[in-house]
Amino acid sequence: MSNPISASSEVVMHFTIKLSDGSAADSTKVNGKPAKFRMGDGSLTDNFEKCLLGLSSGEQKSFVLEPQDAFGEPNPDNIYHVDRAKFADELPEEGAVMLFEQPNGSEIPGIIRAVAGDSVTVDFNHPLAGQTLTFEVEIIEVRD
């Protein structure tokens, strides 16, 4: 019998994130590569980690997280109006996700929300912000 997940465990698991309509937003099973992380390393929200505590390898569980417990509520400060000229010849389409370079050279994804005249509205909130989500997890391995 494997150890149950504790606050400092290293966990290997498959997960599927489902939207309220039942469609899958993300799943590690698509590419067959499970997620690997250490509890408390910041890759998961505290509330998500609390749902995993006590599970052991081989267990499967499904739980629902409200927006504030998953990816948060959308922040209006993360929505920007960008000059269309910055897109060169590539006219962005509404709903498209594009990478934008930060001043420090890193890239951040943004969702194109609107294109009007010379202004492009870009939303840098997490795509799943504001959504109530169902997480289905399958624990593969637990190490302390």
CNS distance restraints for C-alpha pairs under 8 A (distance, minus, plus):
assign (resid   2 and name CA) (resid  56 and name CA) 6.13 0.50 0.50
assign (resid   2 and name CA) (resid  57 and name CA) 6.29 0.50 0.50
assign (resid   2 and name CA) (resid 142 and name CA) 6.99 0.50 0.50
assign (resid   3 and name CA) (resid  56 and name CA) 6.12 0.50 0.50
assign (resid   3 and name CA) (resid  57 and name CA) 7.89 0.50 0.50
assign (resid   3 and name CA) (resid 142 and name CA) 6.50 0.50 0.50
assign (resid   3 and name CA) (resid 143 and name CA) 7.37 0.50 0.50
assign (resid   3 and name CA) (resid 144 and name CA) 7.99 0.50 0.50
assign (resid   4 and name CA) (resid  53 and name CA) 7.24 0.50 0.50
assign (resid   4 and name CA) (resid  54 and name CA) 4.72 0.50 0.50
assign (resid   4 and name CA) (resid  55 and name CA) 5.14 0.50 0.50
assign (resid   4 and name CA) (resid  56 and name CA) 4.42 0.50 0.50
assign (resid   4 and name CA) (resid  57 and name CA) 7.61 0.50 0.50
assign (resid   4 and name CA) (resid 142 and name CA) 7.04 0.50 0.50
assign (resid   5 and name CA) (resid   9 and name CA) 5.71 0.50 0.50
assign (resid   5 and name CA) (resid  11 and name CA) 7.47 0.50 0.50
assign (resid   5 and name CA) (resid  52 and name CA) 6.77 0.50 0.50
assign (resid   5 and name CA) (resid  53 and name CA) 5.04 0.50 0.50
assign (resid   5 and name CA) (resid  54 and name CA) 4.90 0.50 0.50
assign (resid   5 and name CA) (resid  55 and name CA) 5.47 0.50 0.50
assign (resid   5 and name CA) (resid  56 and name CA) 6.14 0.50 0.50
assign (resid   5 and name CA) (resid 142 and name CA) 6.29 0.50 0.50
assign (resid   6 and name CA) (resid  39 and name CA) 7.59 0.50 0.50
assign (resid   6 and name CA) (resid  53 and name CA) 5.68 0.50 0.50
assign (resid   6 and name CA) (resid  54 and name CA) 6.50 0.50 0.50
assign (resid   6 and name CA) (resid 144 and name CA) 7.84 0.50 0.50
assign (resid   7 and name CA) (resid  39 and name CA) 5.62 0.50 0.50
assign (resid   7 and name CA) (resid  40 and name CA) 6.67 0.50 0.50
assign (resid   7 and name CA) (resid  53 and name CA) 7.12 0.50 0.50
assign (resid   8 and name CA) (resid  38 and name CA) 6.54 0.50 0.50
assign (resid   8 and name CA) (resid  39 and name CA) 5.18 0.50 0.50
assign (resid   8 and name CA) (resid  40 and name CA) 6.67 0.50 0.50
assign (resid   8 and name CA) (resid 144 and name CA) 6.59 0.50 0.50
assign (resid   9 and name CA) (resid  38 and name CA) 5.76 0.50 0.50
assign (resid   9 and name CA) (resid  39 and name CA) 5.57 0.50 0.50
assign (resid   9 and name CA) (resid 142 and name CA) 6.42 0.50 0.50
assign (resid   9 and name CA) (resid 143 and name CA) 5.55 0.50 0.50
assign (resid   9 and name CA) (resid 144 and name CA) 4.56 0.50 0.50
assign (resid  10 and name CA) (resid  36 and name CA) 7.26 0.50 0.50
assign (resid  10 and name CA) (resid  37 and name CA) 5.75 0.50 0.50
assign (resid  10 and name CA) (resid  38 and name CA) 4.17 0.50 0.50
assign (resid  10 and name CA) (resid  39 and name CA) 6.27 0.50 0.50
assign (resid  10 and name CA) (resid 142 and name CA) 5.84 0.50 0.50
assign (resid  10 and name CA) (resid 143 and name CA) 5.02 0.50 0.50
assign (resid  10 and name CA) (resid 144 and name CA) 6.01 0.50 0.50
assign (resid  11 and name CA) (resid  35 and name CA) 7.98 0.50 0.50
assign (resid  11 and name CA) (resid  36 and name CA) 5.65 0.50 0.50
assign (resid  11 and name CA) (resid  37 and name CA) 5.56 0.50 0.50
assign (resid  11 and name CA) (resid  38 and name CA) 6.02 0.50 0.50
assign (resid  11 and name CA) (resid  39 and name CA) 7.31 0.50 0.50
assign (resid  11 and name CA) (resid 139 and name CA) 7.46 0.50 0.50
assign (resid  11 and name CA) (resid 140 and name CA) 7.69 0.50 0.50
assign (resid  11 and name CA) (resid 141 and name CA) 5.86 0.50 0.50
assign (resid  11 and name CA) (resid 142 and name CA) 4.81 0.50 0.50
assign (resid  11 and name CA) (resid 143 and name CA) 6.50 0.50 0.50
assign (resid  12 and name CA) (resid  34 and name CA) 6.31 0.50 0.50
assign (resid  12 and name CA) (resid  35 and name CA) 5.65 0.50 0.50
assign (resid  12 and name CA) (resid  36 and name CA) 4.42 0.50 0.50
assign (resid  12 and name CA) (resid  37 and name CA) 6.76 0.50 0.50
assign (resid  12 and name CA) (resid 139 and name CA) 6.40 0.50 0.50
assign (resid  12 and name CA) (resid 140 and name CA) 5.44 0.50 0.50
assign (resid  12 and name CA) (resid 141 and name CA) 5.01 0.50 0.50
assign (resid  12 and name CA) (resid 142 and name CA) 6.53 0.50 0.50
assign (resid  13 and name CA) (resid  34 and name CA) 5.27 0.50 0.50
assign (resid  13 and name CA) (resid  35 and name CA) 5.41 0.50 0.50
assign (resid  13 and name CA) (resid  36 and name CA) 6.58 0.50 0.50
assign (resid  13 and name CA) (resid 137 and name CA) 6.69 0.50 0.50
assign (resid  13 and name CA) (resid 138 and name CA) 5.50 0.50 0.50
assign (resid  13 and name CA) (resid 139 and name CA) 4.45 0.50 0.50
assign (resid  13 and name CA) (resid 140 and name CA) 5.00 0.50 0.50
assign (resid  13 and name CA) (resid 141 and name CA) 6.85 0.50 0.50
assign (resid  14 and name CA) (resid  27 and name CA) 7.49 0.50 0.50
assign (resid  14 and name CA) (resid  28 and name CA) 5.53 0.50 0.50
assign (resid  14 and name CA) (resid  29 and name CA) 6.42 0.50 0.50
assign (resid  14 and name CA) (resid  33 and name CA) 7.68 0.50 0.50
assign (resid  14 and name CA) (resid  34 and name CA) 4.68 0.50 0.50
assign (resid  14 and name CA) (resid  35 and name CA) 6.06 0.50 0.50
assign (resid  14 and name CA) (resid 137 and name CA) 5.71 0.50 0.50
assign (resid  14 and name CA) (resid 138 and name CA) 5.13 0.50 0.50
assign (resid  14 and name CA) (resid 139 and name CA) 6.60 0.50 0.50
assign (resid  14 and name CA) (resid 140 and name CA) 7.30 0.50 0.50
assign (resid  15 and name CA) (resid  27 and name CA) 5.67 0.50 0.50
assign (resid  15 and name CA) (resid  28 and name CA) 5.76 0.50 0.50
assign (resid  15 and name CA) (resid  29 and name CA) 7.33 0.50 0.50
assign (resid  15 and name CA) (resid  34 and name CA) 7.56 0.50 0.50
assign (resid  15 and name CA) (resid  35 and name CA) 7.61 0.50 0.50
assign (resid  15 and name CA) (resid 135 and name CA) 6.75 0.50 0.50
assign (resid  15 and name CA) (resid 136 and name CA) 5.45 0.50 0.50
assign (resid  15 and name CA) (resid 137 and name CA) 4.38 0.50 0.50
assign (resid  15 and name CA) (resid 138 and name CA) 6.32 0.50 0.50
assign (resid  16 and name CA) (resid  24 and name CA) 6.75 0.50 0.50
assign (resid  16 and name CA) (resid  25 and name CA) 7.64 0.50 0.50
assign (resid  16 and name CA) (resid  26 and name CA) 5.74 0.50 0.50
assign (resid  16 and name CA) (resid  27 and name CA) 4.13 0.50 0.50
assign (resid  16 and name CA) (resid  28 and name CA) 6.59 0.50 0.50
assign (resid  16 and name CA) (resid  29 and name CA) 7.53 0.50 0.50
assign (resid  16 and name CA) (resid 135 and name CA) 5.77 0.50 0.50
assign (resid  16 and name CA) (resid 136 and name CA) 5.13 0.50 0.50
assign (resid  16 and name CA) (resid 137 and name CA) 6.59 0.50 0.50
assign (resid  17 and name CA) (resid  24 and name CA) 5.77 0.50 0.50
assign (resid  17 and name CA) (resid  25 and name CA) 5.52 0.50 0.50
assign (resid  17 and name CA) (resid  26 and name CA) 5.21 0.50 0.50
assign (resid  17 and name CA) (resid  27 and name CA) 6.22 0.50 0.50
assign (resid  17 and name CA) (resid 133 and name CA) 6.55 0.50 0.50
assign (resid  17 and name CA) (resid 134 and name CA) 5.77 0.50 0.50
assign (resid  17 and name CA) (resid 135 and name CA) 4.73 0.50 0.50
assign (resid  17 and name CA) (resid 136 and name CA) 6.53 0.50 0.50
assign (resid  18 and name CA) (resid  22 and name CA) 5.55 0.50 0.50
assign (resid  18 and name CA) (resid  23 and name CA) 5.46 0.50 0.50
assign (resid  18 and name CA) (resid  24 and name CA) 4.33 0.50 0.50
assign (resid  18 and name CA) (resid  25 and name CA) 5.50 0.50 0.50
assign (resid  18 and name CA) (resid  26 and name CA) 7.27 0.50 0.50
assign (resid  18 and name CA) (resid 133 and name CA) 5.74 0.50 0.50
assign (resid  18 and name CA) (resid 134 and name CA) 5.01 0.50 0.50
assign (resid  18 and name CA) (resid 135 and name CA) 6.37 0.50 0.50
assign (resid  18 and name CA) (resid 136 and name CA) 7.97 0.50 0.50
assign (resid  19 and name CA) (resid  23 and name CA) 5.53 0.50 0.50
assign (resid  19 and name CA) (resid  24 and name CA) 6.29 0.50 0.50
assign (resid  19 and name CA) (resid  25 and name CA) 6.36 0.50 0.50
assign (resid  19 and name CA) (resid 131 and name CA) 7.29 0.50 0.50
assign (resid  19 and name CA) (resid 132 and name CA) 6.91 0.50 0.50
assign (resid  19 and name CA) (resid 133 and name CA) 5.20 0.50 0.50
assign (resid  19 and name CA) (resid 134 and name CA) 6.51 0.50 0.50
assign (resid  20 and name CA) (resid 131 and name CA) 7.74 0.50 0.50
assign (resid  20 and name CA) (resid 132 and name CA) 6.34 0.50 0.50
assign (resid  20 and name CA) (resid 133 and name CA) 6.17 0.50 0.50
assign (resid  20 and name CA) (resid 134 and name CA) 7.26 0.50 0.50
assign (resid  28 and name CA) (resid  32 and name CA) 6.13 0.50 0.50
assign (resid  28 and name CA) (resid  33 and name CA) 5.71 0.50 0.50
assign (resid  28 and name CA) (resid  34 and name CA) 5.45 0.50 0.50
assign (resid  28 and name CA) (resid  35 and name CA) 6.77 0.50 0.50
assign (resid  29 and name CA) (resid  33 and name CA) 6.52 0.50 0.50
assign (resid  29 and name CA) (resid  34 and name CA) 7.02 0.50 0.50
assign (resid  37 and name CA) (resid  41 and name CA) 7.35 0.50 0.50
assign (resid  37 and name CA) (resid  43 and name CA) 7.25 0.50 0.50
assign (resid  39 and name CA) (resid  44 and name CA) 7.94 0.50 0.50
assign (resid  39 and name CA) (resid  49 and name CA) 6.86 0.50 0.50
assign (resid  40 and name CA) (resid  44 and name CA) 7.71 0.50 0.50
assign (resid  40 and name CA) (resid  46 and name CA) 7.77 0.50 0.50
assign (resid  40 and name CA) (resid  49 and name CA) 7.79 0.50 0.50
assign (resid  44 and name CA) (resid  48 and name CA) 6.21 0.50 0.50
assign (resid  44 and name CA) (resid  49 and name CA) 6.44 0.50 0.50
assign (resid  45 and name CA) (resid  49 and name CA) 6.35 0.50 0.50
assign (resid  45 and name CA) (resid  69 and name CA) 6.96 0.50 0.50
assign (resid  45 and name CA) (resid  70 and name CA) 6.55 0.50 0.50
assign (resid  45 and name CA) (resid  71 and name CA) 7.95 0.50 0.50
assign (resid  46 and name CA) (resid  50 and name CA) 6.20 0.50 0.50
assign (resid  46 and name CA) (resid  69 and name CA) 7.81 0.50 0.50
assign (resid  47 and name CA) (resid  51 and name CA) 6.54 0.50 0.50
assign (resid  47 and name CA) (resid  65 and name CA) 7.97 0.50 0.50
assign (resid  47 and name CA) (resid  69 and name CA) 5.65 0.50 0.50
assign (resid  47 and name CA) (resid  70 and name CA) 7.47 0.50 0.50
assign (resid  48 and name CA) (resid  52 and name CA) 6.78 0.50 0.50
assign (resid  48 and name CA) (resid  65 and name CA) 7.69 0.50 0.50
assign (resid  48 and name CA) (resid  69 and name CA) 7.24 0.50 0.50
assign (resid  48 and name CA) (resid  70 and name CA) 7.10 0.50 0.50
assign (resid  49 and name CA) (resid  53 and name CA) 6.47 0.50 0.50
assign (resid  51 and name CA) (resid  63 and name CA) 7.47 0.50 0.50
assign (resid  55 and name CA) (resid  59 and name CA) 6.40 0.50 0.50
assign (resid  55 and name CA) (resid 139 and name CA) 7.38 0.50 0.50
assign (resid  56 and name CA) (resid 139 and name CA) 6.49 0.50 0.50
assign (resid  56 and name CA) (resid 141 and name CA) 7.57 0.50 0.50
assign (resid  56 and name CA) (resid 142 and name CA) 6.73 0.50 0.50
assign (resid  57 and name CA) (resid 138 and name CA) 7.87 0.50 0.50
assign (resid  57 and name CA) (resid 139 and name CA) 4.76 0.50 0.50
assign (resid  57 and name CA) (resid 140 and name CA) 4.85 0.50 0.50
assign (resid  57 and name CA) (resid 141 and name CA) 4.93 0.50 0.50
assign (resid  57 and name CA) (resid 142 and name CA) 6.10 0.50 0.50
assign (resid  58 and name CA) (resid 138 and name CA) 6.74 0.50 0.50
assign (resid  58 and name CA) (resid 139 and name CA) 5.48 0.50 0.50
assign (resid  58 and name CA) (resid 140 and name CA) 5.71 0.50 0.50
assign (resid  58 and name CA) (resid 141 and name CA) 7.73 0.50 0.50
assign (resid  59 and name CA) (resid 138 and name CA) 5.90 0.50 0.50
assign (resid  59 and name CA) (resid 139 and name CA) 5.53 0.50 0.50
assign (resid  59 and name CA) (resid 140 and name CA) 7.88 0.50 0.50
assign (resid  60 and name CA) (resid 136 and name CA) 7.31 0.50 0.50
assign (resid  60 and name CA) (resid 137 and name CA) 5.54 0.50 0.50
assign (resid  60 and name CA) (resid 138 and name CA) 4.36 0.50 0.50
assign (resid  60 and name CA) (resid 139 and name CA) 6.33 0.50 0.50
assign (resid  61 and name CA) (resid 136 and name CA) 5.81 0.50 0.50
assign (resid  61 and name CA) (resid 137 and name CA) 5.41 0.50 0.50
assign (resid  61 and name CA) (resid 138 and name CA) 6.68 0.50 0.50
assign (resid  62 and name CA) (resid 134 and name CA) 6.84 0.50 0.50
assign (resid  62 and name CA) (resid 135 and name CA) 5.57 0.50 0.50
assign (resid  62 and name CA) (resid 136 and name CA) 4.29 0.50 0.50
assign (resid  62 and name CA) (resid 137 and name CA) 6.29 0.50 0.50
assign (resid  63 and name CA) (resid 134 and name CA) 5.63 0.50 0.50
assign (resid  63 and name CA) (resid 135 and name CA) 5.41 0.50 0.50
assign (resid  63 and name CA) (resid 136 and name CA) 6.63 0.50 0.50
assign (resid  64 and name CA) (resid 132 and name CA) 7.09 0.50 0.50
assign (resid  64 and name CA) (resid 133 and name CA) 5.63 0.50 0.50
assign (resid  64 and name CA) (resid 134 and name CA) 4.30 0.50 0.50
assign (resid  64 and name CA) (resid 135 and name CA) 6.19 0.50 0.50
assign (resid  65 and name CA) (resid  69 and name CA) 5.61 0.50 0.50
assign (resid  65 and name CA) (resid  70 and name CA) 5.76 0.50 0.50
assign (resid  65 and name CA) (resid 132 and name CA) 5.83 0.50 0.50
assign (resid  65 and name CA) (resid 133 and name CA) 5.43 0.50 0.50
assign (resid  65 and name CA) (resid 134 and name CA) 6.36 0.50 0.50
assign (resid  65 and name CA) (resid 135 and name CA) 7.62 0.50 0.50
assign (resid  66 and name CA) (resid  70 and name CA) 6.26 0.50 0.50
assign (resid  66 and name CA) (resid 131 and name CA) 6.96 0.50 0.50
assign (resid  66 and name CA) (resid 132 and name CA) 4.52 0.50 0.50
assign (resid  66 and name CA) (resid 133 and name CA) 6.58 0.50 0.50
assign (resid  67 and name CA) (resid  71 and name CA) 5.89 0.50 0.50
assign (resid  67 and name CA) (resid  72 and name CA) 4.94 0.50 0.50
assign (resid  67 and name CA) (resid  73 and name CA) 5.92 0.50 0.50
assign (resid  67 and name CA) (resid 129 and name CA) 6.41 0.50 0.50
assign (resid  67 and name CA) (resid 130 and name CA) 4.91 0.50 0.50
assign (resid  67 and name CA) (resid 131 and name CA) 5.08 0.50 0.50
assign (resid  67 and name CA) (resid 132 and name CA) 5.14 0.50 0.50
assign (resid  67 and name CA) (resid 133 and name CA) 7.39 0.50 0.50
assign (resid  68 and name CA) (resid  72 and name CA) 4.28 0.50 0.50
assign (resid  68 and name CA) (resid  73 and name CA) 6.12 0.50 0.50
assign (resid  68 and name CA) (resid 130 and name CA) 7.58 0.50 0.50
assign (resid  70 and name CA) (resid 129 and name CA) 7.72 0.50 0.50
assign (resid  70 and name CA) (resid 132 and name CA) 7.70 0.50 0.50
assign (resid  70 and name CA) (resid 133 and name CA) 7.34 0.50 0.50
assign (resid  71 and name CA) (resid 126 and name CA) 6.78 0.50 0.50
assign (resid  71 and name CA) (resid 128 and name CA) 6.21 0.50 0.50
assign (resid  71 and name CA) (resid 129 and name CA) 4.88 0.50 0.50
assign (resid  71 and name CA) (resid 130 and name CA) 7.15 0.50 0.50
assign (resid  71 and name CA) (resid 131 and name CA) 7.82 0.50 0.50
assign (resid  72 and name CA) (resid 129 and name CA) 5.19 0.50 0.50
assign (resid  72 and name CA) (resid 130 and name CA) 5.99 0.50 0.50
assign (resid  73 and name CA) (resid 129 and name CA) 5.13 0.50 0.50
assign (resid  73 and name CA) (resid 130 and name CA) 4.31 0.50 0.50
assign (resid  73 and name CA) (resid 131 and name CA) 7.81 0.50 0.50
assign (resid  74 and name CA) (resid  78 and name CA) 7.83 0.50 0.50
assign (resid  74 and name CA) (resid 125 and name CA) 5.80 0.50 0.50
assign (resid  74 and name CA) (resid 126 and name CA) 7.59 0.50 0.50
assign (resid  74 and name CA) (resid 129 and name CA) 5.30 0.50 0.50
assign (resid  74 and name CA) (resid 130 and name CA) 5.69 0.50 0.50
assign (resid  75 and name CA) (resid  79 and name CA) 7.58 0.50 0.50
assign (resid  75 and name CA) (resid 125 and name CA) 6.62 0.50 0.50
assign (resid  78 and name CA) (resid 123 and name CA) 6.07 0.50 0.50
assign (resid  78 and name CA) (resid 124 and name CA) 5.14 0.50 0.50
assign (resid  78 and name CA) (resid 125 and name CA) 5.76 0.50 0.50
assign (resid  79 and name CA) (resid 121 and name CA) 6.97 0.50 0.50
assign (resid  79 and name CA) (resid 122 and name CA) 5.67 0.50 0.50
assign (resid  79 and name CA) (resid 123 and name CA) 4.38 0.50 0.50
assign (resid  79 and name CA) (resid 124 and name CA) 5.97 0.50 0.50
assign (resid  79 and name CA) (resid 125 and name CA) 7.38 0.50 0.50
assign (resid  80 and name CA) (resid 121 and name CA) 5.74 0.50 0.50
assign (resid  80 and name CA) (resid 122 and name CA) 5.22 0.50 0.50
assign (resid  80 and name CA) (resid 123 and name CA) 6.43 0.50 0.50
assign (resid  80 and name CA) (resid 124 and name CA) 7.85 0.50 0.50
assign (resid  81 and name CA) (resid 119 and name CA) 6.02 0.50 0.50
assign (resid  81 and name CA) (resid 120 and name CA) 5.48 0.50 0.50
assign (resid  81 and name CA) (resid 121 and name CA) 4.55 0.50 0.50
assign (resid  81 and name CA) (resid 122 and name CA) 6.21 0.50 0.50
assign (resid  82 and name CA) (resid  86 and name CA) 7.32 0.50 0.50
assign (resid  82 and name CA) (resid 119 and name CA) 5.73 0.50 0.50
assign (resid  82 and name CA) (resid 120 and name CA) 5.07 0.50 0.50
assign (resid  82 and name CA) (resid 121 and name CA) 6.29 0.50 0.50
assign (resid  82 and name CA) (resid 122 and name CA) 7.05 0.50 0.50
assign (resid  83 and name CA) (resid  87 and name CA) 7.92 0.50 0.50
assign (resid  83 and name CA) (resid 118 and name CA) 5.85 0.50 0.50
assign (resid  83 and name CA) (resid 119 and name CA) 5.08 0.50 0.50
assign (resid  83 and name CA) (resid 120 and name CA) 6.26 0.50 0.50
assign (resid  84 and name CA) (resid  88 and name CA) 7.77 0.50 0.50
assign (resid  84 and name CA) (resid  91 and name CA) 7.80 0.50 0.50
assign (resid  84 and name CA) (resid 117 and name CA) 7.93 0.50 0.50
assign (resid  84 and name CA) (resid 118 and name CA) 4.92 0.50 0.50
assign (resid  84 and name CA) (resid 119 and name CA) 5.44 0.50 0.50
assign (resid  84 and name CA) (resid 120 and name CA) 5.82 0.50 0.50
assign (resid  85 and name CA) (resid 118 and name CA) 7.36 0.50 0.50
assign (resid  87 and name CA) (resid  91 and name CA) 6.45 0.50 0.50
assign (resid  87 and name CA) (resid  92 and name CA) 7.46 0.50 0.50
assign (resid  92 and name CA) (resid  96 and name CA) 6.91 0.50 0.50
assign (resid  92 and name CA) (resid 112 and name CA) 6.94 0.50 0.50
assign (resid  92 and name CA) (resid 115 and name CA) 7.54 0.50 0.50
assign (resid  93 and name CA) (resid 112 and name CA) 6.66 0.50 0.50
assign (resid  93 and name CA) (resid 114 and name CA) 7.92 0.50 0.50
assign (resid  93 and name CA) (resid 115 and name CA) 7.42 0.50 0.50
assign (resid  94 and name CA) (resid 111 and name CA) 7.83 0.50 0.50
assign (resid  94 and name CA) (resid 112 and name CA) 5.01 0.50 0.50
assign (resid  94 and name CA) (resid 113 and name CA) 5.25 0.50 0.50
assign (resid  94 and name CA) (resid 114 and name CA) 5.50 0.50 0.50
assign (resid  94 and name CA) (resid 115 and name CA) 6.84 0.50 0.50
assign (resid  95 and name CA) (resid 111 and name CA) 6.03 0.50 0.50
assign (resid  95 and name CA) (resid 112 and name CA) 5.26 0.50 0.50
assign (resid  95 and name CA) (resid 113 and name CA) 5.94 0.50 0.50
assign (resid  96 and name CA) (resid 111 and name CA) 5.75 0.50 0.50
assign (resid  96 and name CA) (resid 112 and name CA) 5.44 0.50 0.50
assign (resid  97 and name CA) (resid 109 and name CA) 6.36 0.50 0.50
assign (resid  97 and name CA) (resid 110 and name CA) 5.53 0.50 0.50
assign (resid  97 and name CA) (resid 111 and name CA) 4.47 0.50 0.50
assign (resid  97 and name CA) (resid 112 and name CA) 6.31 0.50 0.50
assign (resid  98 and name CA) (resid 109 and name CA) 5.52 0.50 0.50
assign (resid  98 and name CA) (resid 110 and name CA) 5.46 0.50 0.50
assign (resid  98 and name CA) (resid 111 and name CA) 6.46 0.50 0.50
assign (resid  98 and name CA) (resid 112 and name CA) 7.54 0.50 0.50
assign (resid  99 and name CA) (resid 107 and name CA) 5.90 0.50 0.50
assign (resid  99 and name CA) (resid 108 and name CA) 5.46 0.50 0.50
assign (resid  99 and name CA) (resid 109 and name CA) 4.41 0.50 0.50
assign (resid  99 and name CA) (resid 110 and name CA) 6.22 0.50 0.50
assign (resid 100 and name CA) (resid 107 and name CA) 5.36 0.50 0.50
assign (resid 100 and name CA) (resid 108 and name CA) 5.36 0.50 0.50
assign (resid 100 and name CA) (resid 109 and name CA) 6.15 0.50 0.50
assign (resid 100 and name CA) (resid 110 and name CA) 6.92 0.50 0.50
assign (resid 101 and name CA) (resid 105 and name CA) 5.82 0.50 0.50
assign (resid 101 and name CA) (resid 106 and name CA) 5.79 0.50 0.50
assign (resid 101 and name CA) (resid 107 and name CA) 4.45 0.50 0.50
assign (resid 101 and name CA) (resid 108 and name CA) 6.51 0.50 0.50
assign (resid 102 and name CA) (resid 106 and name CA) 5.35 0.50 0.50
assign (resid 102 and name CA) (resid 107 and name CA) 5.73 0.50 0.50
assign (resid 102 and name CA) (resid 108 and name CA) 7.01 0.50 0.50
assign (resid 108 and name CA) (resid 124 and name CA) 7.65 0.50 0.50
assign (resid 109 and name CA) (resid 124 and name CA) 6.57 0.50 0.50
assign (resid 110 and name CA) (resid 122 and name CA) 5.84 0.50 0.50
assign (resid 110 and name CA) (resid 123 and name CA) 5.35 0.50 0.50
assign (resid 110 and name CA) (resid 124 and name CA) 4.55 0.50 0.50
assign (resid 110 and name CA) (resid 125 and name CA) 7.44 0.50 0.50
assign (resid 111 and name CA) (resid 122 and name CA) 5.54 0.50 0.50
assign (resid 111 and name CA) (resid 123 and name CA) 5.03 0.50 0.50
assign (resid 111 and name CA) (resid 124 and name CA) 6.48 0.50 0.50
assign (resid 111 and name CA) (resid 127 and name CA) 7.59 0.50 0.50
assign (resid 112 and name CA) (resid 120 and name CA) 7.18 0.50 0.50
assign (resid 112 and name CA) (resid 121 and name CA) 6.01 0.50 0.50
assign (resid 112 and name CA) (resid 122 and name CA) 4.71 0.50 0.50
assign (resid 112 and name CA) (resid 123 and name CA) 6.38 0.50 0.50
assign (resid 113 and name CA) (resid 120 and name CA) 7.68 0.50 0.50
assign (resid 113 and name CA) (resid 121 and name CA) 5.38 0.50 0.50
assign (resid 113 and name CA) (resid 122 and name CA) 5.74 0.50 0.50
assign (resid 113 and name CA) (resid 123 and name CA) 6.50 0.50 0.50
assign (resid 114 and name CA) (resid 120 and name CA) 5.81 0.50 0.50
assign (resid 114 and name CA) (resid 121 and name CA) 5.00 0.50 0.50
assign (resid 114 and name CA) (resid 122 and name CA) 7.42 0.50 0.50
assign (resid 115 and name CA) (resid 119 and name CA) 6.09 0.50 0.50
assign (resid 115 and name CA) (resid 120 and name CA) 4.56 0.50 0.50
assign (resid 115 and name CA) (resid 121 and name CA) 6.37 0.50 0.50
assign (resid 116 and name CA) (resid 120 and name CA) 6.33 0.50 0.50
assign (resid 125 and name CA) (resid 129 and name CA) 6.53 0.50 0.50
